[in-house]
Amino acid sequence: MIRVNSGPSNGSRREFVANTLRYGVLGALAAAGALAVAKRRRLVREGRCMNDGLCLGCAAYRGCDLPAALHARQFSERNDHAATK
């Protein structure tokens, strides 16, 4: 007698649910990352600080052209030169 598969088996259903959850979480993480990048670009484009004015701990400190970062760099360079004299 030939067995006809009329629908998905339990293993297939279980795999379907697991894959749906796995790729759903992956999609949510990708969306969250894209939103974070978009927010960062928007803040930079608007000339606003993305690190709440904490320049020395910021990853973009060396390349930042915002007035607070420029002032912080000038201040730290002035202190570095004063310490070497």
Backbone torsions as a table, in degrees:
resi	resn	phi	psi	omega
1	MET	NA	136.8	-179.5
2	ILE	-93.1	130.7	180.0
3	ARG	-90.6	126.0	-179.2
4	VAL	-101.4	127.0	179.5
5	ASN	-83.4	106.9	-175.7
6	SER	-88.8	-9.4	-179.4
7	GLY	-171.5	177.6	-179.1
8	PRO	-68.2	144.6	177.7
9	SER	-82.1	173.4	-179.5
10	ASN	-60.4	-38.8	178.7
11	GLY	-63.5	-41.8	179.0
12	SER	-67.2	-39.4	178.6
13	ARG	-65.3	-42.2	179.0
14	ARG	-63.0	-43.2	178.2
15	GLU	-64.6	-39.1	178.6
16	PHE	-61.1	-46.7	-179.5
17	VAL	-65.3	-44.3	179.5
18	ALA	-61.7	-44.7	179.3
19	ASN	-65.9	-39.0	178.0
20	THR	-61.4	-46.5	178.2
21	LEU	-65.2	-44.7	-178.6
22	ARG	-58.7	-50.5	-177.3
23	TYR	-75.6	-24.7	173.4
24	GLY	-66.8	-44.2	177.4
25	VAL	-65.9	-41.1	177.9
26	LEU	-61.4	-42.0	177.2
27	GLY	-64.4	-40.0	178.2
28	ALA	-65.1	-40.7	177.0
29	LEU	-64.2	-41.2	178.0
30	ALA	-64.0	-41.0	178.6
31	ALA	-65.0	-41.9	178.4
32	ALA	-63.4	-41.3	177.4
33	GLY	-63.7	-42.2	178.7
34	ALA	-64.4	-38.9	177.3
35	LEU	-65.7	-39.0	178.7
36	ALA	-64.8	-42.4	178.6
37	VAL	-65.7	-42.5	179.4
38	ALA	-63.1	-40.5	178.8
39	LYS	-64.6	-43.0	-179.9
40	ARG	-62.2	-44.4	178.9
41	ARG	-64.5	-39.3	179.0
42	ARG	-64.1	-43.6	179.9
43	LEU	-63.8	-41.0	179.1
44	VAL	-66.4	-43.1	-179.7
45	ARG	-62.4	-36.3	179.9
46	GLU	-81.6	-5.8	-179.9
47	GLY	76.2	28.1	179.8
48	ARG	-108.6	150.0	-179.2
49	CYS	-73.9	137.3	179.3
50	MET	-97.9	-1.1	-176.8
51	ASN	-123.8	26.7	177.8
52	ASP	53.9	35.4	175.4
53	GLY	78.8	7.9	178.2
54	LEU	-91.3	79.0	-169.3
55	CYS	-67.1	-43.7	-173.0
56	LEU	-66.1	-24.8	179.1
57	GLY	-96.3	5.0	-175.1
58	CYS	-86.8	142.2	178.8
59	ALA	-70.5	-25.7	-178.4
60	ALA	-96.7	14.9	-172.8
61	TYR	-58.5	-47.5	-176.2
62	ARG	-66.7	-32.5	-177.6
63	GLY	-100.8	3.8	-175.1
64	CYS	-81.2	134.5	179.3
65	ASP	-109.8	15.0	177.0
66	LEU	-71.8	150.3	-176.6
67	PRO	-56.7	-37.8	-179.7
68	ALA	-65.0	-40.0	179.3
69	ALA	-69.6	-40.0	177.1
70	LEU	-61.7	-42.8	178.2
71	HIS	-64.8	-41.9	179.6
72	ALA	-64.4	-39.4	177.8
73	ARG	-65.8	-43.3	178.4
74	GLN	-61.9	-42.0	-179.8
75	PHE	-64.9	-43.5	-179.1
76	SER	-69.6	-35.9	176.6
77	GLU	-66.6	-39.8	178.0
78	ARG	-62.6	-42.0	179.1
79	ASN	-69.7	-35.8	177.4
80	ASP	-64.2	-41.2	179.7
81	HIS	-69.8	-35.4	179.2
82	ALA	-69.7	-33.3	-178.6
83	ALA	-74.0	-26.8	-179.3
84	THR	-84.4	-13.0	-179.9
85	LYS	-79.2	NA	NA
